[in-house]
Amino acid sequence: MELRHLQHFVAVAEDQHFTRAAERLLVSQSGLSASIRALERELRAPLFVRTTRRVTLTEAGRALLGEAQRILAQVRSAHEAVAAVQGVLRGTLSLGAEQCIAGVPVAGLLAAFRRRHPDVEIRLRQAGSGELAEEVAAGRLDLAFAYRTQADTDQLRSVALAGEPMTVLCHPGHRLAADGAVLTPHDLADEVFVDFHPDWGPRRVTDAVFAAAGVRRTVPLEVNDVHGLLDLIDEDLGIAVVPRHFRHKRAALTSLPLKDAGGTEYETIALLPPAQATSPAARALMELLETGSAGRGSG
């Protein structure tokens, strides 16, 4: 099995299209098709279901995809490790992050990294914490800044970075703002909530807090970005339970403390592959973060 066969397979799987994958790889479509057929012959299993419009993975293809991505990630890490020993960091840094992650100044961190390592290409992807964990474990991301969603595994390790309590945000004209009291989940049982997609860290924390209190809540206003959430609260369309640092993003909103959270807090972590599989670029980024070279704050 040749590495180029795996590279071709992963490209077709990601693009779900032979022509687009061939264009991305700068190879002919006939050459790409021949490479996939050679891989299928070696594995004695079809990897794709081909139609006139797109291709989809077979069960064998799905089984191969994660392993192929991990192998290719390890090969990239090997090349980068040799370059690092020679004194020059090259290759790619693929970083994942949730929006406005606590304790990590993502933009400043990447700027400091680029100044120090100009030969490394930086790629950034925003997503929910559960998806980011899967991407790091599969080798598609070098590391990610996220909320803790699971225990460490043999394919994924975590480094604790910051923690903070949750707070209630509401419009200054809302009845909760007028009372100004310390709130419990029971006080919020009848409220209209604005919140993130269920995979995002703040949503996971809030769901856990209300579940622990035995309070059922619904989220009729669901968003995928912080400013969308703040805009809806600013129009008094609902309230939100969010990490405390969100209160600084819209000073006109009222922030109220939340108690009886059962010890649950928003914990920011760095997600990385096992130490032996961590890329030199990921290690360099973590060193910058740990030494405070990028400043402080939230991304």
KOLMIMI-294725 format. One record per residue: chain; residue number from 1; residue in three letters; x, y, z of N, C-alpha, C in turn. Coordinates in steps of 0.1 Angstrom, whole numbers. Example, Ala and Ser with C-alpha at 12.3 -4.5 7.8 and 13.67 -1.06 7.14 Angstrom:
% KOLMIMI-294725
["A", 1, "ALA", [132, -57, 78], [123, -45, 78], [132, -33, 78]]
["A", 2, "SER", [128, -22, 71], [137, -11, 71], [129, 0, 79]]
% end
This chain:
% KOLMIMI-294725
["A", 1, "MET", [8, -12, 0], [0, 0, 0], [9, 12, 0]]
["A", 2, "GLU", [7, 21, -9], [15, 33, -11], [8, 45, -4]]
["A", 3, "LEU", [16, 55, 1], [10, 66, 8], [1, 74, -2]]
["A", 4, "ARG", [6, 75, -15], [-2, 83, -24], [-16, 77, -26]]
["A", 5, "HIS", [-17, 64, -25], [-31, 57, -26], [-40, 62, -14]]
["A", 6, "LEU", [-34, 63, -2], [-42, 68, 9], [-45, 83, 8]]
["A", 7, "GLN", [-35, 91, 3], [-38, 105, 0], [-49, 107, -10]]
["A", 8, "HIS", [-49, 99, -20], [-60, 100, -30], [-73, 95, -25]]
["A", 9, "PHE", [-73, 85, -17], [-85, 80, -11], [-92, 90, -2]]
["A", 10, "VAL", [-83, 96, 7], [-89, 106, 16], [-94, 118, 9]]
["A", 11, "ALA", [-87, 123, -1], [-92, 134, -9], [-106, 132, -15]]
["A", 12, "VAL", [-108, 120, -21], [-121, 117, -27], [-131, 116, -16]]
["A", 13, "ALA", [-128, 110, -5], [-137, 108, 6], [-142, 122, 11]]
["A", 14, "GLU", [-132, 131, 12], [-135, 145, 17], [-143, 153, 7]]
["A", 15, "ASP", [-140, 152, -6], [-147, 160, -16], [-159, 153, -21]]
["A", 16, "GLN", [-160, 140, -19], [-172, 132, -24], [-173, 134, -39]]
["A", 17, "HIS", [-162, 136, -46], [-163, 138, -60], [-149, 136, -66]]
["A", 18, "PHE", [-148, 128, -77], [-135, 124, -83], [-129, 137, -90]]
["A", 19, "THR", [-137, 144, -97], [-131, 155, -104], [-126, 166, -95]]
["A", 20, "ARG", [-133, 170, -85], [-128, 180, -75], [-116, 175, -68]]
["A", 21, "ALA", [-116, 162, -64], [-104, 157, -57], [-92, 157, -66]]
["A", 22, "ALA", [-94, 154, -79], [-83, 154, -88], [-77, 168, -90]]
["A", 23, "GLU", [-86, 178, -91], [-82, 192, -93], [-74, 196, -80]]
["A", 24, "ARG", [-78, 192, -69], [-71, 196, -56], [-58, 189, -55]]
["A", 25, "LEU", [-57, 177, -60], [-44, 170, -59], [-35, 173, -71]]
["A", 26, "LEU", [-40, 180, -81], [-32, 183, -93], [-28, 170, -100]]
["A", 27, "VAL", [-37, 160, -101], [-35, 148, -109], [-46, 147, -119]]
["A", 28, "SER", [-45, 138, -128], [-55, 135, -138], [-66, 127, -131]]
["A", 29, "GLN", [-79, 129, -136], [-90, 121, -131], [-88, 106, -133]]
["A", 30, "SER", [-82, 103, -145], [-80, 89, -148], [-69, 83, -139]]
["A", 31, "GLY", [-59, 90, -136], [-49, 86, -127], [-54, 84, -113]]
["A", 32, "LEU", [-63, 93, -109], [-69, 92, -95], [-78, 80, -95]]
["A", 33, "SER", [-86, 77, -105], [-95, 66, -105], [-86, 53, -105]]
["A", 34, "ALA", [-75, 52, -112], [-67, 41, -112], [-61, 38, -98]]
["A", 35, "SER", [-57, 49, -91], [-51, 48, -78], [-61, 42, -68]]
["A", 36, "ILE", [-74, 46, -69], [-84, 41, -60], [-87, 26, -64]]
["A", 37, "ARG", [-88, 23, -76], [-90, 9, -80], [-79, 0, -75]]
["A", 38, "ALA", [-66, 5, -75], [-55, -3, -70], [-56, -5, -55]]
["A", 39, "LEU", [-61, 5, -48], [-63, 4, -34], [-74, -6, -31]]
["A", 40, "GLU", [-85, -6, -38], [-96, -15, -36], [-92, -29, -39]]
["A", 41, "ARG", [-84, -31, -50], [-79, -45, -53], [-70, -50, -41]]
["A", 42, "GLU", [-61, -41, -36], [-53, -46, -25], [-61, -49, -12]]
["A", 43, "LEU", [-71, -42, -10], [-79, -44, 2], [-90, -54, 0]]
["A", 44, "ARG", [-93, -57, -13], [-103, -67, -17], [-117, -63, -12]]
["A", 45, "ALA", [-119, -50, -14], [-132, -44, -10], [-135, -31, -17]]
["A", 46, "PRO", [-147, -29, -21], [-150, -16, -27], [-150, -5, -16]]
["A", 47, "LEU", [-145, 7, -19], [-144, 17, -9], [-154, 28, -12]]
["A", 48, "PHE", [-159, 29, -24], [-169, 40, -27], [-181, 34, -35]]
["A", 49, "VAL", [-192, 41, -33], [-204, 38, -41], [-204, 50, -51]]
["A", 50, "ARG", [-203, 48, -64], [-202, 58, -74], [-215, 61, -80]]
["A", 51, "THR", [-219, 73, -81], [-231, 77, -89], [-226, 88, -99]]
["A", 52, "THR", [-235, 93, -107], [-232, 103, -117], [-229, 117, -110]]
["A", 53, "ARG", [-234, 119, -98], [-233, 132, -92], [-223, 132, -81]]
["A", 54, "ARG", [-221, 121, -74], [-212, 121, -62], [-208, 107, -59]]
["A", 55, "VAL", [-198, 106, -50], [-194, 93, -45], [-196, 93, -30]]
["A", 56, "THR", [-200, 82, -24], [-201, 80, -10], [-193, 68, -5]]
["A", 57, "LEU", [-189, 68, 7], [-181, 57, 13], [-190, 45, 15]]
["A", 58, "THR", [-184, 33, 12], [-190, 21, 16], [-187, 18, 31]]
["A", 59, "GLU", [-192, 7, 37], [-188, 4, 51], [-173, 2, 52]]
["A", 60, "ALA", [-167, -4, 42], [-152, -6, 42], [-145, 7, 41]]
["A", 61, "GLY", [-150, 16, 33], [-144, 29, 31], [-145, 37, 44]]
["A", 62, "ARG", [-156, 36, 51], [-157, 44, 64], [-147, 38, 74]]
["A", 63, "ALA", [-146, 25, 74], [-136, 19, 83], [-122, 24, 80]]
["A", 64, "LEU", [-119, 25, 67], [-105, 29, 63], [-102, 44, 65]]
["A", 65, "LEU", [-112, 52, 64], [-110, 67, 64], [-103, 72, 76]]
["A", 66, "GLY", [-108, 68, 88], [-101, 73, 101], [-87, 68, 102]]
["A", 67, "GLU", [-84, 56, 98], [-71, 50, 99], [-62, 57, 89]]
["A", 68, "ALA", [-67, 60, 77], [-59, 66, 66], [-55, 80, 71]]
["A", 69, "GLN", [-65, 88, 76], [-62, 101, 81], [-52, 101, 92]]
["A", 70, "ARG", [-52, 92, 101], [-42, 91, 112], [-28, 88, 106]]
["A", 71, "ILE", [-28, 79, 97], [-15, 75, 91], [-9, 87, 84]]
["A", 72, "LEU", [-17, 94, 76], [-11, 106, 69], [-7, 117, 79]]
["A", 73, "ALA", [-15, 119, 90], [-11, 128, 100], [2, 125, 106]]
["A", 74, "GLN", [5, 112, 109], [17, 107, 115], [29, 109, 105]]
["A", 75, "VAL", [26, 107, 92], [37, 110, 82], [41, 124, 82]]
["A", 76, "ARG", [31, 133, 82], [33, 148, 82], [41, 151, 95]]
["A", 77, "SER", [37, 145, 106], [45, 148, 119], [59, 144, 118]]
["A", 78, "ALA", [62, 132, 111], [75, 127, 110], [84, 137, 101]]
["A", 79, "HIS", [78, 142, 90], [85, 152, 82], [88, 165, 90]]
["A", 80, "GLU", [78, 169, 98], [80, 181, 105], [90, 180, 117]]
["A", 81, "ALA", [90, 168, 123], [99, 165, 134], [114, 166, 129]]
["A", 82, "VAL", [116, 160, 117], [130, 161, 111], [134, 175, 108]]
["A", 83, "ALA", [124, 183, 102], [127, 197, 99], [130, 205, 112]]
["A", 84, "ALA", [123, 201, 123], [125, 208, 136], [139, 206, 141]]
["A", 85, "VAL", [143, 193, 140], [157, 190, 145], [167, 198, 137]]
["A", 86, "GLN", [164, 200, 125], [174, 208, 116], [173, 223, 119]]
["A", 87, "GLY", [164, 227, 128], [163, 241, 132], [153, 249, 126]]
["A", 88, "VAL", [145, 243, 117], [134, 251, 110], [121, 244, 111]]
["A", 89, "LEU", [111, 251, 116], [98, 245, 117], [90, 248, 104]]
["A", 90, "ARG", [86, 237, 98], [79, 238, 85], [66, 230, 86]]
["A", 91, "GLY", [58, 230, 75], [46, 222, 74], [34, 230, 77]]
["A", 92, "THR", [25, 224, 84], [11, 230, 86], [7, 229, 101]]
["A", 93, "LEU", [1, 239, 106], [-5, 239, 119], [-20, 239, 117]]
["A", 94, "SER", [-27, 228, 120], [-42, 228, 119], [-48, 229, 133]]
["A", 95, "LEU", [-54, 240, 135], [-59, 243, 149], [-74, 244, 148]]
["A", 96, "GLY", [-81, 238, 158], [-95, 240, 160], [-98, 248, 172]]
["A", 97, "ALA", [-109, 255, 173], [-113, 263, 185], [-128, 266, 185]]
["A", 98, "GLU", [-133, 266, 197], [-147, 271, 198], [-146, 286, 198]]
["A", 99, "GLN", [-157, 293, 195], [-157, 307, 195], [-155, 313, 210]]
["A", 100, "CYS", [-148, 323, 211], [-146, 331, 223], [-143, 322, 235]]
["A", 101, "ILE", [-133, 313, 232], [-129, 303, 242], [-122, 311, 254]]
["A", 102, "ALA", [-125, 307, 266], [-120, 314, 278], [-105, 311, 280]]
["A", 103, "GLY", [-98, 322, 283], [-84, 320, 287], [-74, 318, 275]]
["A", 104, "VAL", [-79, 318, 263], [-70, 316, 251], [-72, 327, 241]]
["A", 105, "PRO", [-62, 336, 240], [-63, 347, 230], [-59, 341, 216]]
["A", 106, "VAL", [-69, 335, 209], [-65, 327, 197], [-58, 336, 187]]
["A", 107, "ALA", [-64, 347, 183], [-58, 356, 173], [-44, 360, 177]]
["A", 108, "GLY", [-42, 365, 189], [-29, 369, 193], [-19, 358, 194]]
["A", 109, "LEU", [-24, 346, 198], [-15, 334, 198], [-10, 330, 184]]
["A", 110, "LEU", [-19, 330, 175], [-16, 327, 161], [-6, 337, 155]]
["A", 111, "ALA", [-9, 350, 158], [0, 360, 153], [14, 359, 159]]
["A", 112, "ALA", [15, 355, 172], [29, 353, 178], [35, 341, 171]]
["A", 113, "PHE", [27, 331, 169], [33, 319, 163], [38, 322, 149]]
["A", 114, "ARG", [30, 329, 141], [35, 333, 127], [48, 341, 127]]
["A", 115, "ARG", [49, 350, 137], [61, 358, 137], [73, 349, 140]]
["A", 116, "ARG", [71, 339, 149], [82, 330, 153], [85, 319, 143]]
["A", 117, "HIS", [74, 315, 136], [76, 304, 126], [69, 307, 113]]
["A", 118, "PRO", [75, 316, 105], [69, 321, 93], [67, 310, 82]]
["A", 119, "ASP", [75, 299, 83], [74, 289, 73], [63, 279, 75]]
["A", 120, "VAL", [55, 280, 86], [45, 271, 89], [31, 277, 84]]
["A", 121, "GLU", [24, 269, 76], [11, 274, 72], [1, 271, 83]]
["A", 122, "ILE", [-7, 281, 86], [-17, 281, 97], [-31, 278, 91]]
["A", 123, "ARG", [-38, 268, 96], [-52, 266, 93], [-60, 266, 106]]
["A", 124, "LEU", [-71, 273, 105], [-80, 274, 117], [-94, 270, 113]]
["A", 125, "ARG", [-100, 262, 122], [-114, 258, 120], [-122, 259, 133]]
["A", 126, "GLN", [-133, 266, 133], [-142, 267, 144], [-153, 256, 143]]
["A", 127, "ALA", [-156, 250, 155], [-166, 240, 156], [-170, 238, 170]]
["A", 128, "GLY", [-179, 229, 173], [-183, 226, 187], [-172, 216, 193]]
["A", 129, "SER", [-172, 215, 206], [-162, 208, 213], [-162, 193, 210]]
["A", 130, "GLY", [-174, 187, 209], [-174, 173, 205], [-168, 170, 192]]
["A", 131, "GLU", [-172, 178, 182], [-166, 176, 168], [-151, 179, 168]]
["A", 132, "LEU", [-147, 189, 176], [-132, 191, 176], [-125, 180, 182]]
["A", 133, "ALA", [-130, 173, 193], [-124, 162, 199], [-122, 151, 188]]
["A", 134, "GLU", [-133, 148, 181], [-132, 138, 170], [-122, 141, 160]]
["A", 135, "GLU", [-121, 154, 156], [-111, 158, 146], [-97, 156, 150]]
["A", 136, "VAL", [-94, 159, 163], [-80, 157, 168], [-77, 142, 169]]
["A", 137, "ALA", [-87, 134, 174], [-84, 120, 176], [-82, 113, 162]]
["A", 138, "ALA", [-89, 119, 152], [-87, 113, 139], [-75, 118, 131]]
["A", 139, "GLY", [-68, 128, 137], [-56, 133, 131], [-58, 144, 121]]
["A", 140, "ARG", [-71, 149, 120], [-74, 159, 110], [-70, 173, 116]]
["A", 141, "LEU", [-69, 174, 129], [-64, 186, 135], [-52, 183, 144]]
["A", 142, "ASP", [-42, 192, 145], [-31, 190, 153], [-34, 192, 168]]
["A", 143, "LEU", [-43, 202, 171], [-48, 204, 184], [-60, 213, 184]]
["A", 144, "ALA", [-67, 214, 195], [-79, 222, 195], [-81, 228, 209]]
["A", 145, "PHE", [-87, 240, 210], [-90, 246, 222], [-105, 245, 224]]
["A", 146, "ALA", [-110, 238, 234], [-124, 235, 235], [-128, 233, 250]]
["A", 147, "TYR", [-140, 229, 252], [-146, 225, 265], [-144, 210, 267]]
["A", 148, "ARG", [-141, 206, 279], [-140, 192, 281], [-153, 184, 280]]
["A", 149, "THR", [-153, 175, 270], [-165, 167, 268], [-164, 152, 271]]
["A", 150, "GLN", [-151, 148, 273], [-149, 134, 276], [-136, 132, 283]]
["A", 151, "ALA", [-134, 120, 288], [-121, 116, 295], [-111, 114, 284]]
["A", 152, "ASP", [-98, 115, 288], [-87, 112, 279], [-88, 97, 275]]
["A", 153, "THR", [-83, 95, 262], [-83, 82, 257], [-69, 79, 251]]
["A", 154, "ASP", [-67, 67, 245], [-53, 65, 240], [-51, 73, 227]]
["A", 155, "GLN", [-61, 79, 221], [-60, 88, 210], [-61, 102, 212]]
["A", 156, "LEU", [-64, 106, 225], [-68, 120, 228], [-64, 123, 242]]
["A", 157, "ARG", [-56, 134, 244], [-53, 138, 258], [-56, 153, 259]]
["A", 158, "SER", [-58, 157, 271], [-62, 171, 274], [-52, 178, 283]]
["A", 159, "VAL", [-51, 191, 282], [-44, 199, 291], [-53, 210, 296]]
["A", 160, "ALA", [-55, 211, 309], [-64, 221, 315], [-58, 235, 313]]
["A", 161, "LEU", [-66, 245, 309], [-61, 258, 307], [-68, 269, 316]]
["A", 162, "ALA", [-81, 268, 317], [-88, 278, 325], [-101, 273, 329]]
["A", 163, "GLY", [-107, 279, 339], [-120, 276, 344], [-127, 288, 349]]
["A", 164, "GLU", [-141, 289, 347], [-148, 300, 352], [-163, 296, 354]]
["A", 165, "PRO", [-170, 303, 363], [-184, 300, 366], [-193, 305, 354]]
["A", 166, "MET", [-205, 300, 354], [-215, 305, 345], [-223, 316, 351]]
["A", 167, "THR", [-228, 325, 342], [-236, 336, 346], [-248, 338, 337]]
["A", 168, "VAL", [-258, 345, 342], [-270, 347, 335], [-270, 361, 328]]
["A", 169, "LEU", [-272, 361, 315], [-273, 374, 308], [-287, 377, 304]]
["A", 170, "CYS", [-291, 389, 306], [-305, 393, 302], [-305, 408, 299]]
["A", 171, "HIS", [-316, 412, 292], [-318, 426, 289], [-320, 434, 302]]
["A", 172, "PRO", [-315, 446, 302], [-316, 454, 315], [-330, 457, 319]]
["A", 173, "GLY", [-340, 456, 309], [-354, 458, 312], [-361, 446, 316]]
["A", 174, "HIS", [-354, 434, 316], [-360, 422, 320], [-363, 421, 335]]
["A", 175, "ARG", [-373, 414, 339], [-377, 413, 353], [-366, 408, 362]]
["A", 176, "LEU", [-357, 399, 357], [-346, 394, 364], [-336, 405, 368]]
["A", 177, "ALA", [-334, 414, 358], [-325, 425, 360], [-330, 434, 371]]
["A", 178, "ALA", [-343, 436, 371], [-349, 445, 381], [-347, 439, 395]]
["A", 179, "ASP", [-349, 426, 397], [-347, 419, 410], [-333, 420, 414]]
["A", 180, "GLY", [-324, 418, 405], [-309, 418, 408], [-305, 407, 418]]
["A", 181, "ALA", [-312, 396, 419], [-309, 386, 429], [-299, 376, 423]]
["A", 182, "VAL", [-293, 368, 432], [-285, 357, 428], [-295, 346, 424]]
["A", 183, "LEU", [-293, 339, 413], [-303, 331, 407], [-300, 316, 408]]
["A", 184, "THR", [-310, 307, 408], [-308, 293, 407], [-315, 288, 394]]
["A", 185, "PRO", [-312, 276, 390], [-319, 271, 378], [-334, 271, 380]]
["A", 186, "HIS", [-339, 268, 392], [-353, 268, 394], [-359, 282, 392]]
["A", 187, "ASP", [-352, 293, 394], [-357, 306, 392], [-359, 309, 377]]
["A", 188, "LEU", [-352, 301, 368], [-352, 303, 354], [-361, 293, 346]]
["A", 189, "ALA", [-369, 285, 354], [-376, 274, 347], [-385, 279, 336]]
["A", 190, "ASP", [-391, 290, 338], [-402, 295, 328], [-396, 305, 318]]
["A", 191, "GLU", [-383, 307, 318], [-378, 317, 309], [-376, 311, 294]]
["A", 192, "VAL", [-376, 321, 285], [-372, 318, 271], [-357, 318, 270]]
["A", 193, "PHE", [-351, 308, 265], [-336, 307, 264], [-331, 309, 250]]
["A", 194, "VAL", [-320, 317, 249], [-311, 317, 238], [-299, 309, 241]]
["A", 195, "ASP", [-295, 300, 232], [-283, 292, 235], [-277, 287, 222]]
["A", 196, "PHE", [-266, 281, 223], [-258, 276, 212], [-263, 262, 207]]
["A", 197, "HIS", [-257, 257, 196], [-259, 244, 192], [-255, 234, 203]]
["A", 198, "PRO", [-262, 223, 204], [-259, 213, 216], [-244, 209, 217]]
["A", 199, "ASP", [-236, 210, 206], [-222, 205, 207], [-213, 216, 212]]
["A", 200, "TRP", [-217, 228, 214], [-208, 238, 219], [-207, 238, 234]]
["A", 201, "GLY", [-195, 241, 239], [-192, 240, 253], [-202, 247, 262]]
["A", 202, "PRO", [-205, 260, 260], [-214, 267, 269], [-228, 260, 270]]
["A", 203, "ARG", [-232, 255, 259], [-245, 247, 259], [-244, 235, 267]]
["A", 204, "ARG", [-233, 227, 265], [-231, 215, 273], [-231, 218, 288]]
["A", 205, "VAL", [-224, 228, 292], [-224, 232, 306], [-238, 235, 311]]
["A", 206, "THR", [-245, 244, 304], [-258, 248, 309], [-268, 236, 309]]
["A", 207, "ASP", [-267, 228, 299], [-276, 216, 300], [-273, 207, 312]]
["A", 208, "ALA", [-260, 206, 315], [-256, 198, 327], [-261, 204, 340]]
["A", 209, "VAL", [-260, 217, 341], [-264, 225, 353], [-279, 223, 355]]
["A", 210, "PHE", [-287, 224, 345], [-301, 223, 346], [-306, 208, 349]]
["A", 211, "ALA", [-299, 199, 342], [-302, 185, 344], [-298, 181, 359]]
["A", 212, "ALA", [-287, 186, 364], [-284, 183, 378], [-294, 189, 388]]
["A", 213, "ALA", [-300, 200, 384], [-310, 206, 393], [-324, 200, 391]]
["A", 214, "GLY", [-325, 192, 381], [-338, 186, 379], [-348, 196, 372]]
["A", 215, "VAL", [-343, 206, 365], [-351, 216, 359], [-351, 214, 344]]
["A", 216, "ARG", [-363, 212, 338], [-364, 211, 324], [-365, 224, 317]]
["A", 217, "ARG", [-357, 226, 307], [-358, 239, 299], [-358, 236, 284]]
["A", 218, "THR", [-363, 245, 277], [-363, 244, 262], [-355, 256, 257]]
["A", 219, "VAL", [-350, 254, 245], [-342, 264, 238], [-348, 267, 224]]
["A", 220, "PRO", [-358, 277, 224], [-364, 280, 211], [-355, 288, 202]]
["A", 221, "LEU", [-345, 295, 208], [-337, 304, 200], [-322, 298, 200]]
["A", 222, "GLU", [-319, 291, 190], [-306, 284, 189], [-297, 291, 179]]
["A", 223, "VAL", [-285, 294, 183], [-275, 301, 174], [-262, 294, 173]]
["A", 224, "ASN", [-254, 298, 163], [-240, 292, 162], [-229, 303, 163]]
["A", 225, "ASP", [-233, 315, 168], [-222, 325, 170], [-226, 333, 182]]
["A", 226, "VAL", [-215, 338, 188], [-217, 346, 201], [-224, 359, 199]]
["A", 227, "HIS", [-221, 366, 188], [-228, 379, 186], [-242, 377, 182]]
["A", 228, "GLY", [-246, 367, 176], [-260, 364, 173], [-268, 362, 186]]
["A", 229, "LEU", [-261, 355, 196], [-267, 353, 209], [-269, 366, 216]]
["A", 230, "LEU", [-259, 374, 216], [-259, 387, 223], [-270, 396, 217]]
["A", 231, "ASP", [-271, 396, 204], [-281, 404, 197], [-295, 401, 201]]
["A", 232, "LEU", [-298, 388, 202], [-311, 383, 206], [-314, 387, 220]]
["A", 233, "ILE", [-305, 386, 229], [-307, 391, 243], [-308, 406, 243]]
["A", 234, "ASP", [-301, 413, 235], [-301, 428, 235], [-315, 433, 230]]
["A", 235, "GLU", [-322, 424, 223], [-336, 428, 218], [-346, 422, 228]]
["A", 236, "ASP", [-342, 417, 239], [-351, 412, 250], [-359, 400, 245]]
["A", 237, "LEU", [-354, 392, 236], [-361, 380, 231], [-358, 368, 239]]
["A", 238, "GLY", [-349, 368, 248], [-346, 357, 257], [-334, 360, 266]]
["A", 239, "ILE", [-331, 350, 275], [-320, 351, 283], [-310, 340, 280]]
["A", 240, "ALA", [-298, 340, 285], [-288, 330, 283], [-280, 328, 295]]
["A", 241, "VAL", [-276, 315, 297], [-266, 312, 307], [-253, 309, 300]]
["A", 242, "VAL", [-242, 317, 303], [-230, 317, 295], [-218, 317, 304]]
["A", 243, "PRO", [-206, 314, 299], [-194, 317, 307], [-193, 331, 311]]
["A", 244, "ARG", [-187, 333, 323], [-187, 347, 329], [-180, 357, 320]]
["A", 245, "HIS", [-170, 354, 312], [-163, 364, 304], [-172, 370, 293]]
["A", 246, "PHE", [-183, 363, 290], [-192, 368, 279], [-198, 382, 283]]
["A", 247, "ARG", [-199, 384, 296], [-205, 397, 301], [-198, 409, 296]]
["A", 248, "HIS", [-185, 408, 293], [-177, 419, 289], [-179, 422, 274]]
["A", 249, "LYS", [-185, 413, 267], [-187, 415, 252], [-199, 424, 249]]
["A", 250, "ARG", [-208, 426, 258], [-219, 435, 256], [-222, 442, 269]]
["A", 251, "ALA", [-216, 453, 272], [-217, 459, 285], [-231, 464, 289]]
["A", 252, "ALA", [-239, 466, 279], [-253, 471, 281], [-262, 460, 287]]
["A", 253, "LEU", [-258, 448, 286], [-266, 437, 291], [-264, 435, 306]]
["A", 254, "THR", [-273, 429, 313], [-272, 427, 327], [-267, 413, 330]]
["A", 255, "SER", [-257, 412, 339], [-251, 399, 342], [-255, 396, 357]]
["A", 256, "LEU", [-260, 384, 359], [-264, 380, 372], [-258, 367, 376]]
["A", 257, "PRO", [-253, 365, 389], [-247, 353, 392], [-256, 341, 393]]
["A", 258, "LEU", [-251, 329, 390], [-259, 317, 391], [-254, 308, 401]]
["A", 259, "LYS", [-262, 304, 411], [-257, 295, 421], [-264, 282, 420]]
["A", 260, "ASP", [-261, 272, 428], [-266, 259, 428], [-263, 252, 414]]
["A", 261, "ALA", [-251, 255, 409], [-247, 249, 396], [-240, 235, 398]]
["A", 262, "GLY", [-241, 230, 411], [-235, 217, 413], [-221, 216, 411]]
["A", 263, "GLY", [-213, 227, 413], [-199, 226, 411], [-195, 226, 396]]
["A", 264, "THR", [-205, 227, 387], [-202, 227, 373], [-197, 240, 368]]
["A", 265, "GLU", [-186, 240, 361], [-181, 253, 356], [-176, 251, 341]]
["A", 266, "TYR", [-174, 262, 335], [-169, 261, 321], [-153, 259, 322]]
["A", 267, "GLU", [-149, 248, 317], [-134, 245, 317], [-128, 244, 303]]
["A", 268, "THR", [-119, 253, 301], [-112, 253, 288], [-100, 244, 288]]
["A", 269, "ILE", [-99, 236, 278], [-88, 226, 277], [-82, 227, 263]]
["A", 270, "ALA", [-69, 223, 262], [-63, 220, 249], [-64, 205, 246]]
["A", 271, "LEU", [-69, 201, 235], [-70, 188, 231], [-59, 184, 221]]
["A", 272, "LEU", [-52, 174, 225], [-40, 170, 217], [-40, 155, 215]]
["A", 273, "PRO", [-33, 150, 204], [-31, 136, 203], [-21, 131, 214]]
["A", 274, "PRO", [-18, 118, 215], [-8, 113, 224], [5, 120, 222]]
["A", 275, "ALA", [13, 121, 233], [26, 129, 232], [35, 125, 220]]
["A", 276, "GLN", [35, 112, 218], [44, 107, 207], [39, 111, 193]]
["A", 277, "ALA", [26, 114, 192], [20, 118, 179], [18, 133, 178]]
["A", 278, "THR", [21, 140, 188], [19, 155, 187], [29, 161, 178]]
["A", 279, "SER", [24, 169, 169], [33, 175, 159], [42, 186, 165]]
["A", 280, "PRO", [54, 188, 159], [62, 199, 164], [55, 213, 164]]
["A", 281, "ALA", [47, 215, 154], [40, 228, 153], [30, 229, 165]]
["A", 282, "ALA", [23, 218, 169], [14, 219, 180], [22, 221, 193]]
["A", 283, "ARG", [33, 215, 194], [41, 217, 207], [46, 231, 207]]
["A", 284, "ALA", [50, 237, 196], [55, 251, 196], [44, 260, 200]]
["A", 285, "LEU", [31, 258, 195], [20, 266, 199], [17, 265, 213]]
["A", 286, "MET", [17, 253, 219], [15, 252, 233], [26, 259, 242]]
["A", 287, "GLU", [38, 258, 237], [49, 265, 244], [46, 280, 245]]
["A", 288, "LEU", [42, 286, 233], [38, 300, 233], [27, 303, 243]]
["A", 289, "LEU", [17, 295, 243], [6, 297, 252], [10, 296, 267]]
["A", 290, "GLU", [18, 286, 270], [22, 284, 284], [32, 294, 289]]
["A", 291, "THR", [39, 300, 280], [49, 311, 284], [42, 325, 284]]
["A", 292, "GLY", [30, 325, 279], [23, 338, 279], [28, 348, 268]]
["A", 293, "SER", [34, 342, 258], [40, 351, 247], [29, 358, 239]]
["A", 294, "ALA", [17, 353, 240], [6, 358, 231], [-3, 368, 239]]
["A", 295, "GLY", [0, 371, 251], [-9, 379, 259], [-19, 371, 266]]
["A", 296, "ARG", [-30, 377, 271], [-40, 370, 278], [-54, 375, 273]]
["A", 297, "GLY", [-64, 367, 276], [-77, 370, 272], [-84, 358, 266]]
["A", 298, "SER", [-95, 361, 258], [-103, 351, 252], [-103, 353, 237]]
["A", 299, "GLY", [-104, 342, 230], [-104, 343, 215], [-117, 346, 209]]
% end
